[in-house]
Amino acid sequence: MEFKILNGSKDEMEAQIENLTLAELLRVYLNNDSSVTFAAWKREHPTEKPIISIKTKGKTAKKALGDAIAAATKDLDKVEADFKKLK
């Protein structure tokens, strides 16, 4: 997964993400974090990569993004393990 940081400060960040599925997944996990005050994605045109915007209070935007990635990865690993048990 690649991110291109477009601009950012301690509490705010905009990053370009590879695809819309990852942008939406991260938006959901970021909005579950109580220190995130705003998380949304946008794209100017359907042929362009989405840009996720994050605003936080009490935690850096970079840390919030890292925590969202870690939580999503943990949940997806659990789903994969549960799926393998079904075989």
N, C-alpha and C positions, 0 to 999 in steps of 0.2 A: 504494500500500500504506500503510495507516494503522496506527499503533501508539498505544496508550494506555498510558503507563507508570503502573502501579498503585503500585509502590513500588520503591525501589532504593537501593543504596549503591555504593561503588566496585566491590566484587567480586560483588555480587548484584543481580539485577533480576527483576521480574515485569512482563510487558507483555501487554496484551490485543491479539490479532491478529484481522484481519477474518474469516479462515476457516481451516478445519482443514487444507486442502492446504498453505497457506503455513506453518502451524505445524509440520507434519511435515517439510516441506522444510528449514526453518530448523533444526529439531532435528537432522537428519542432518548438515547442514553445521557446526553448532556442535560436535557430538560428534567431528568430524574435526579440530578445533582442539585442539592439545595443551595450551593454557592454560585450556581449559574443563574444569572438574572435574565439572559436572553441567548437563545441558540436557534438559528434558522439557516437555511441554505437558499441560494438563488442562482439563476443562470440567465444570462442575457438572451441566449438563443439556444434552441435544442441541440445544435451542433457543438456547443461549447461545454467545457467541464464546469460542474457546479462549484460555487464558492460558499463555504460555511462561515458564518459570522458568530462569534462567541463573545459574550460580556459576562464578567464575573464580579463577585464581591466576596472578599475573604480568602480567595484562592487565585493563583495566577491562571490565566486562560490556557497557557501551555499545560499546566498541571491538570486542569479540568479535562482537556482533550486527552491527555495520557490516561487519566482515570477512566474516561468513557471507553477508550480503546481496550483497556485492560478488562473492564467489566463485560464488554461485548465479546471479547475473545474467550473469557471464562465461560460465559453462557453458551457460546457456540461450541466450545469443546465438550461441554456437558451434553448438549444435544447430539453431537457426533458420537459420543460414548454410549448414550442411550440407544441410538439408532443401531450401533454395532451389536449391542446386546440382543436385538430383535432377530438377527440372522440365525 
